[in-house]
């Protein structure tokens, strides 16, 4: 039996990774290392978003900030049956300073019944959409596993997203008695897909601009008369 099977079968563990779960071990490791905690929004860093788009299905959005080699997942939102305007309003209601909205490649395709692509609609709504680098699903899942190693999650705002990542798993073939190479499609899929897009995108995030260097010191001959006067003046001492 695998360690996960032993923990679930004999120790009644609720923390052991679900069999076939792609991200279960990574989430459990983050919990052990204290990386699922209070992760406050840093106003000095832009907040980027990673979307999995749906209309009849759910649309899931992860909010993250990149600081050096840390990826800070500070928020998560998911809903279904809503237009893009709804999600843009949700983003506007939050106190974040936004960077890039990362979208899957099908966002540039026109949906039946719509005159514009979803990318075009988001641009009109004053968002900043950008397509995630094209990739195979399993490559993106592997990127997600590596991303988990340097990720921090806000335990409150990301609670629903974390639970979905814990349970996101592969299909099981009953006839072959083996796991398949394809993810199981269920309620966890949209959250996990959005996380996968974020994992593929965060390396392309521009680092925060360095502060401008201080102006060079000038000699006395290069100063104006007023500047030189201020340099040589001393504050008056008050007598007691």
Number of C-alpha atoms within 10 A of each C-alpha: 7 8 10 16 16 13 16 17 11 8 11 11 13 9 15 19 22 18 16 18 18 23 24 24 18 22 25 17 14 19 16 10 10 12 21 22 14 14 18 12 19 14 12 9 18 21 23 24 29 31 27 26 21 17 12 11 14 18 22 26 29 26 23 26 24 20 13 8 11 15 21 22 28 22 24 23 18 16 15 13 12 14 13 17 12 12 17 14 11 11 18 12 9 9 9 16 15 19 18 19 23 26 25 21 14 14 22 15 12 14 12 8 6 9 10 14 15 21 23 16 17 18 11 10 13 9 17 16 22 17 18 21 14 11 11 7 15 14 12 20 21 16 18 23 20 14 22 21 15 14 21 24 27 20 19 15 17 21 14 16 25 23 14 20 21 22 21 26 24 17 16 17 10 8 6 8 8 11 15 13 11 12 20 16 12 11 13 20 20 24 27 27 24 25 29 26 28 30 22 23 22 22 13 9 13 11 12 12 7 6 6 6 6 6 6 6 7 8 8 11 8 10 12 9 11 8 11 14 11 9 11 8 8 8 6 6 6 5 4 3
